[in-house]
Amino acid sequence: MDALYECRRCGVVSRFGEDLCSPRKRQGKEAYCGTAPERGNMCDEMRERLPFVCGICGRPAREGELVCKPWITG
C-alpha cells in the first residue's frame, strides 16, 4: 500500500496529506485503525462527509481499504 496519512486533529485517514488539516504520515493502517481517533473540531465538516468509517473503531476514511472493517456512511 502507498503512503497513508492521518489527521492529528480529527483522525481522518487519506492517501493524500494535502486533504488533511494536520497530516502525519503513517506506515500502515495497523498504526491507526483500532485506536480511538481524536475528535477535534478543525475537520468536523470533512469527517462528516467522508464515505467510509471503520466498523471497529469509528475512524473516518476517504477509501474503504484504509480501515479494517469499512462501513459505508450515509
Secondary structure as GFF3:
##gff-version 3
##sequence-region A 1 74
A	DSSP	beta_strand	4	7	.	.	.	ID=ss1
A	DSSP	beta_strand	13	14	.	.	.	ID=ss2
A	DSSP	three_ten_helix	17	19	.	.	.	ID=ss3
A	DSSP	beta_strand	23	26	.	.	.	ID=ss4
A	DSSP	three_ten_helix	29	31	.	.	.	ID=ss5
A	DSSP	alpha_helix	44	49	.	.	.	ID=ss6
A	DSSP	beta_strand	52	54	.	.	.	ID=ss7
A	DSSP	beta_strand	60	61	.	.	.	ID=ss8
A	DSSP	three_ten_helix	64	66	.	.	.	ID=ss9
A	DSSP	beta_strand	70	72	.	.	.	ID=ss10
###
